Amino acid sequence: MKFGIISDIHSNLEALQAVLDSARKQYVDEYICLGDIVGYGANPNECIDIIRNLAVKFVAGNHDFGVCGLANIAHFNDAAIKAIEWTKTVIVPEHIAFLKSVPLLLNHNNKLFVHATPSYPDSWAYILSMNDAIREFGFFDNWLCFVGHSHQPVTFTINRDHKIGSSIENSFVCTEKKRYIINAGSVGQPRDGNPESSYIIFDTALNKITFFRIPYDIKMCQEKIIKAGLPPFLAQRLEIGR
């Protein structure tokens, strides 16, 4: 079985379509979405439609809950708040109901899926360092934990001696001698200095994780953001992956 694991689409239709074109060529069997389908970009309804028809499992992100009133957006930055408020004016009621129904955390076959952190998924904290990771490993027992939220693809590991490691390898085979926190990066707004979309394929037959980076039509996405009256910064940052 090949799972396509995607996160942080952020209403970027062009990026989502490019990622799914890539995933189809890799013969992905099922998709799991780690949240933040909406926010920042100009195509929230289109992206939700695609994900609802595609993914078999979902968890919610802070922007998803922000749009449907289940998360406090007061601590969001100004551009994010403006994008949330704009999204509320265009999103259809059916999609609001869907976002409200999505869980914060999912356990499936000894694998944990969450947008932000296993410890307190609704606090929307980040796992950015090995110190962050070692704390989070204490809050779950699963072999693999897949996360998003930081928009930065990275893998944290802990072995049986409680030694923590981190890696940005593009491909590796998971061993049962370690446990893993694997960040899928972002489909719609990468922030690791690489503007190309990020997603993961997990091959369960081989226990193999592969990160893919996919180019997409950034210019088209930028034009839509500007035309919608969203903050220009949200278009500009896509070029530099920040």
C-alpha positions, 0 to 999 in steps of 0.5 A, spaced: 500 500 500 502 506 498 499 512 502 500 519 499 501 524 505 499 531 504 499 537 508 498 545 508 495 546 502 492 553 504 487 554 498 493 553 493 489 550 487 495 550 482 500 546 487 495 541 489 493 539 482 501 538 481 502 534 487 496 530 485 499 529 478 505 527 481 502 522 486 498 519 481 504 517 477 507 514 483 501 509 483 498 512 490 493 508 493 490 512 498 491 519 501 491 522 508 491 530 509 494 533 515 490 539 515 490 546 513 486 545 506 484 553 507 487 559 509 492 564 505 490 562 498 485 564 493 481 557 492 478 554 498 472 551 495 476 548 490 481 545 494 476 542 499 472 539 494 478 535 491 480 533 498 473 531 500 473 526 494 480 524 494 482 523 501 480 517 506 482 520 512 483 527 515 485 531 521 484 539 522 489 544 522 488 551 525 486 555 519 481 550 518 478 551 525 479 558 524 475 559 518 469 555 521 470 558 528 473 553 532 480 556 533 482 563 536 485 567 530 487 573 535 494 570 535 495 569 527 499 574 524 495 580 520 496 577 513 493 570 516 487 573 519 486 577 513 486 571 509 481 567 514 476 573 514 476 573 506 475 565 506 469 566 510 466 571 505 467 565 499 467 559 503 460 555 502 456 552 508 457 545 506 465 546 506 464 549 513 460 543 516 465 539 513 471 543 516 467 542 523 467 535 522 474 533 522 478 531 528 484 534 531 488 527 531 487 520 528 490 513 530 490 508 524 494 502 524 500 504 529 500 510 526 498 517 529 496 523 524 496 530 527 496 537 524 501 540 530 503 536 536 501 530 539 501 533 546 496 538 545 493 538 538 489 544 539 494 549 542 497 549 535 505 549 537 510 547 532 515 541 532 521 545 530 527 542 534 530 536 537 528 539 544 521 540 541 521 532 538 523 529 545 518 532 549 512 530 543 515 523 543 513 522 550 506 523 549 504 518 544 506 510 543 505 509 536 511 507 531 510 513 526 507 520 527 506 524 521 505 532 522 505 538 518 504 545 521 511 548 520 511 547 512 518 544 513 519 537 511 523 534 516 524 527 520 525 526 528 527 520 530 528 516 537 531 510 538 531 505 544 536 508 548 532 515 548 537 518 543 534 523 538 536 525 531 533 529 525 534 528 518 532 532 511 533 525 507 529 525 501 528 517 502 529 512 507 526 506 510 523 506 517 526 501 522 522 498 528 529 500 532 526 507 532 520 511 532 519 517 528 516 524 527 515 525 520 513 532 517 510 532 510 512 539 509 507 544 505 503 543 499 501 550 498 506 554 502 513 551 503 517 555 508 524 551 507 527 556 502 525 551 496 518 554 493 516 547 490 511 543 493 512 538 498 509 531 500 510 524 502 509 517 499 509 512 505 510 505 502 507 500 507 510 494 503 517 497 504 516 501 510 519 506 506 518 514 506 519 518 500 519 526 500 517 529 493 518 536 491 514 538 485 514 545 481 507 548 480 505 554 476 506 559 482 505 565 477 498 563 476 497 562 484 500 569 485 495 572 480 489 569 483 491 572 490 492 579 488 486 579 484 482 576 490 485 582 494 489 578 499 495 581 502 501 581 496 506 578 501 502 572 501 503 572 493 510 574 494 513 569 499 511 563 494 517 565 490 522 564 495 519 558 499 519 562 506 
